[in-house]
């Protein structure tokens, strides 16, 4: 356990997943602007698809039981402040910089907007969770996974597929002793690792994205990562990843617009080599993310990531008070 009762192994995995997203986008975003991408880069990314975002969803689900222990008004207000607010702000910026699938006045423009689809889905799951508390927690992820199989519409498939991982995390979190037994079983970790490698290899050469039949391999990879991260929890050289993991929402929402700006700047000065642009993207995204994370709790920077909260100050005056809700961070 780290400061404020946080589990550093969770921050490690979350930080690694966020870094992998940023590394991928450092190459993928230039591709959107006409830069060629080597086939081996696409293959390498495809091999990670079964693990990167499913792991982030699973970790977010691990935090659900603690969030649900709050009174419902506070729960929903907290999620609106910490998830819906930053989603709307950064979605508006994304549509201004990159464009939108529909006019901004149209509801479709605000549904799973661009790279922020992850934050959109997390908010949906958190808002849905109290309504299905009566359903056995082990049944919910199973229903999500099974329901995703016959669905063709892309957004619906993503909602159901990733919901399986989110609510699987919730199920495990409600059984703390189960997680300990799973990650301490060497035979299980070995089998999980083999399954993960196999699914990663298949994903590298064929389309497995959002296909629930491969979820067992994704869960195997997550379990193996959990076991490794728990064993390495106190290792000092992981402090950087843990720092990113603690402020994952900051790095996640900020990196894409930073890269759009970098590509525009590189193009303006005649830099057209993919790897130079990718390196600029990577360094700038991490640097800006670190700077924003440094001042995350200081107004007005904090209002990029959570809504201001009006409370009664001295003499009954309204004052802005912000208390970061770490549980709401994806």
Order of alpha helices (4+ residues) and beta strands (2+ residues): alpha-alpha-alpha-alpha-alpha-alpha-alpha-alpha-alpha-alpha-alpha-alpha-alpha-alpha-alpha-beta-beta
